[in-house]
Amino acid sequence: MPIGAGHVVTLTGDSISLGLWGQLKISGTTGAKLETTSGHDVELPSNFARHLGTTVFWLEELDGLLLLIPRIADEILQVELRHGIIHEFEYLVRDEDEDLRFASVQSGPKGTLLVLYERGLVCLEADGSVRWHVLHDDLSAEIISIDSDHVVLRQQWPRELAGHMRRYALSSGKVQP
């Protein structure tokens, strides 16, 4: 199943349901453990576990892939729930001011997944690998459209730049006119 066919799963209390794969349980302020139905439990790194309340969790349930996309931390984690393997998947070039950091995800065409954050945009292939990662350095960027060839970002502030748009080719991440 393509990674873009997944969905966001949300934190409820101190756990997240991972459907047929089990659950993620938070223990205290610095610990979190994925308890999988495959019998492969995974401890999350403590630097990641501290910020789970602001993390985006993307689950592709059929293949058992979980992406942890942080609002605060510097790397996207990928967990193969079937085997209990965790990878530091992609490094994000973050703003120094944690208050300005953000992360969001959106499905793209042909099973791709787009990860937008304050300094960049990552396009994941349908198989979950990184197709490209570009820097945009726009703390106010939002995705306003995606089609089979392009993704378009719009700047929201400062006022004199509000509405400025940037188009990226989905095939390469190159800025398009």
C-alpha positions as CSV (number, residue, x, y, z in Angstrom):
1,M,0.0,0.0,0.0
2,P,1.4,3.5,-0.8
3,I,2.5,5.6,2.2
4,G,0.2,8.4,1.0
5,A,-2.8,6.1,1.5
6,G,-2.2,6.2,5.2
7,H,-3.8,8.6,7.7
8,V,-3.1,10.7,10.8
9,V,-3.6,8.9,14.1
10,T,-4.1,11.0,17.2
11,L,-3.0,10.9,20.8
12,T,-5.9,10.1,23.2
13,G,-4.9,10.4,26.8
14,D,-1.6,8.6,27.2
15,S,-1.8,6.3,24.1
16,I,-2.3,6.1,20.4
17,S,-4.2,3.3,18.7
18,L,-2.2,1.8,15.8
19,G,-5.1,-0.3,14.6
20,L,-4.2,-3.9,14.0
21,W,-0.6,-3.1,14.9
22,G,-1.1,-2.3,18.6
23,Q,-0.6,1.0,20.4
24,L,1.9,3.6,21.5
25,K,1.9,4.1,25.2
26,I,3.4,7.2,26.9
27,S,5.0,6.5,30.3
28,G,5.8,9.7,32.2
29,T,7.4,12.7,30.5
30,T,10.4,11.1,28.9
31,G,9.3,7.6,27.9
32,A,7.2,6.1,25.2
33,K,6.9,2.5,24.0
34,L,5.3,1.1,20.9
35,E,3.6,-2.2,21.9
36,T,3.0,-4.0,18.7
37,T,0.8,-7.0,18.1
38,S,3.7,-8.5,16.1
39,G,5.5,-9.0,19.4
40,H,8.2,-6.4,18.6
41,D,8.0,-3.7,21.1
42,V,10.0,-0.5,20.4
43,E,11.2,2.2,22.8
44,L,11.2,5.6,21.3
45,P,14.3,7.8,21.8
46,S,13.8,10.0,24.9
47,N,14.4,13.3,23.0
48,F,11.4,12.3,20.8
49,A,9.2,11.0,23.6
50,R,9.4,14.4,25.3
51,H,7.5,16.0,22.4
52,L,4.9,13.5,21.5
53,G,2.0,15.8,22.2
54,T,3.0,18.0,19.2
55,T,4.1,15.2,16.9
56,V,2.2,14.2,13.7
57,F,1.7,10.4,13.6
58,W,1.1,9.0,10.1
59,L,0.1,5.4,9.9
60,E,0.1,3.3,6.7
61,E,-1.7,0.4,8.3
62,L,-1.6,-2.3,5.7
63,D,2.2,-2.4,5.6
64,G,2.6,-1.4,9.2
65,L,4.6,1.8,8.6
66,L,4.4,4.6,11.2
67,L,6.0,8.0,10.6
68,L,6.6,10.3,13.6
69,I,6.9,13.8,12.2
70,P,8.0,16.2,14.9
71,R,7.0,19.8,15.4
72,I,10.1,20.3,17.7
73,A,12.7,17.6,17.0
74,D,15.1,17.5,14.0
75,E,14.4,14.1,12.5
76,I,11.5,12.2,11.1
77,L,11.3,8.7,12.6
78,Q,10.0,5.7,10.6
79,V,8.9,2.6,12.5
80,E,8.4,-0.8,10.7
81,L,5.7,-2.2,13.1
82,R,5.9,-5.7,11.6
83,H,9.6,-6.0,12.6
84,G,9.9,-3.5,15.4
85,I,12.6,-1.5,13.7
86,I,12.9,2.2,14.1
87,H,14.9,4.4,11.7
88,E,16.0,8.0,11.9
89,F,14.4,8.6,8.5
90,E,15.0,12.1,7.4
91,Y,16.8,15.1,9.0
92,L,14.9,18.4,9.1
93,V,16.7,21.8,8.9
94,R,14.8,23.5,11.7
95,D,14.5,27.1,12.8
96,E,16.5,27.9,15.9
97,D,13.4,29.3,17.6
98,E,11.3,26.3,18.7
99,D,8.2,28.5,18.9
100,L,8.3,29.1,15.1
101,R,8.5,25.4,14.3
102,F,5.6,23.5,12.7
103,A,5.0,20.3,10.7
104,S,2.1,19.1,8.6
105,V,1.4,16.2,6.2
106,Q,-0.7,15.9,3.1
107,S,-1.2,13.0,0.7
108,G,-0.1,13.6,-2.8
109,P,-0.7,12.0,-6.2
110,K,0.2,8.3,-6.9
111,G,0.6,7.4,-3.2
112,T,3.2,10.1,-2.4
113,L,3.2,12.0,0.9
114,L,4.3,15.7,1.4
115,V,5.7,16.9,4.7
116,L,5.8,20.6,5.1
117,Y,7.7,22.3,7.9
118,E,8.9,25.8,8.6
119,R,12.1,25.6,6.5
120,G,11.4,22.9,4.0
121,L,9.2,20.5,2.1
122,V,9.8,16.7,1.8
123,C,8.2,14.5,-0.8
124,L,8.0,10.8,0.0
125,E,7.7,8.1,-2.7
126,A,4.7,5.7,-2.5
127,D,7.2,3.1,-1.0
128,G,8.1,5.5,1.8
129,S,11.5,6.5,0.6
130,V,12.5,10.2,0.2
131,R,12.0,11.4,-3.4
132,W,13.3,14.9,-2.6
133,H,13.8,17.4,0.2
134,V,13.9,21.2,-0.6
135,L,14.4,24.2,1.6
136,H,12.0,27.1,1.3
137,D,12.8,29.1,4.4
138,D,9.3,30.5,4.8
139,L,8.1,30.3,8.3
140,S,4.5,31.0,7.1
141,A,4.3,28.5,4.2
142,E,1.1,26.6,3.6
143,I,0.3,24.1,0.9
144,I,-2.5,25.5,-1.2
145,S,-2.7,23.0,-4.1
146,I,-1.3,19.7,-5.3
147,D,-1.8,18.2,-8.7
148,S,-0.2,15.4,-10.7
149,D,2.8,17.6,-11.5
150,H,3.2,20.3,-8.9
151,V,2.8,21.4,-5.3
152,V,2.1,25.0,-4.6
153,L,3.1,26.8,-1.4
154,R,1.8,30.3,-0.4
155,Q,3.5,32.7,2.0
156,Q,1.2,34.1,4.6
157,W,3.4,36.8,6.2
158,P,5.0,39.3,6.5
159,R,2.2,41.4,5.0
160,E,4.3,42.7,2.0
161,L,5.0,39.1,1.0
162,A,1.6,37.6,1.8
163,G,0.2,35.7,-1.1
164,H,3.6,35.1,-2.8
165,M,3.4,31.6,-4.3
166,R,6.1,29.0,-5.1
167,R,5.5,26.0,-7.3
168,Y,7.6,22.8,-7.0
169,A,7.8,20.0,-9.5
170,L,6.6,16.8,-7.8
171,S,9.1,14.8,-9.9
172,S,12.2,16.7,-8.7
173,G,11.4,19.4,-6.2
174,K,12.7,22.1,-8.5
175,V,11.0,25.5,-8.3
176,Q,8.9,26.1,-11.4
177,P,7.9,29.4,-13.0
